[in-house]
Amino acid sequence: MVKRSALFAVLGLAAIMALGNAPNWTLKVALTDGGHLFGNPDAKVSLIEWVSYTCPHCAGFSRDGDGALQIAYVGPGKINREIRHIVRDPVDLTAAMLTNCGPPAKFHRNHAAIMFSQSEWLPLLDTASSAQRARWHSGDHAARRRAIASDFGFYAIMERRGYRRTEIDRCLADGVRAKNLADNSQKDSEKYFVKSTPSFAIDGILLAGTHDWSLLEPQLKARLPAS
């Protein structure tokens, strides 16, 4: 956790130094009908990013591209970035509900906390006992999500973010949010033909075969005026 905290501090300092007196659009975040929008809403280029928290490639994108994307493109107002969810399984849904816990301003750090710790909790998907799996799929939905949050260490992750257990449980019990996340995932899959994660769209057009930062960045640069 010390290393991650240091990383965030470095990224924050770099953003301030790079932006100087210009507006820092990374601080602008708004809730949309299916995700969170970062940056200048009037930017000439709009990026949609679809993620699943049980997707290792999504965690890889967070490590490789998130900082550069926020600092070099969102911060100066060159693009806006919307993070949306493709829900793959109950564990993914539980994680998504926790990243959405609280006001929009908290989302990005919640998102990063889950993604950057994925290598620690994701292996349980393969090693869980039959009793654990039964808890994830039986009882009322809030109880299932509490069991998942407990087994995968999500409570500890969110508590390190400053959340109290009662706040976490309240978010996990939000059936309306759970339904909206699942419904929006289905709608986006059908509307944009999203078949895998991470996936990206620029100005509403899905980028075929683009699932990592090395392929995404050149396409962003190609759509921006030469500096």
Secondary structure as UniProt FT lines:
FT   HELIX           2..19
FT   TURN            20..21
FT   HELIX           25..27
FT   STRAND          29..31
FT   STRAND          35..39
FT   TURN            41..42
FT   STRAND          45..51
FT   TURN            53..54
FT   HELIX           56..68
FT   HELIX           69..74
FT   TURN            75..77
FT   STRAND          79..85
FT   HELIX           90..99
FT   HELIX           104..106
FT   HELIX           107..116
FT   HELIX           118..121
FT   TURN            122..123
FT   HELIX           124..127
FT   HELIX           130..137
FT   HELIX           141..151
FT   TURN            152..153
FT   HELIX           154..160
FT   TURN            161..162
FT   HELIX           165..172
FT   HELIX           175..192
FT   STRAND          199..202
FT   TURN            203..204
FT   STRAND          205..206
FT   TURN            208..209
FT   HELIX           213..222
//
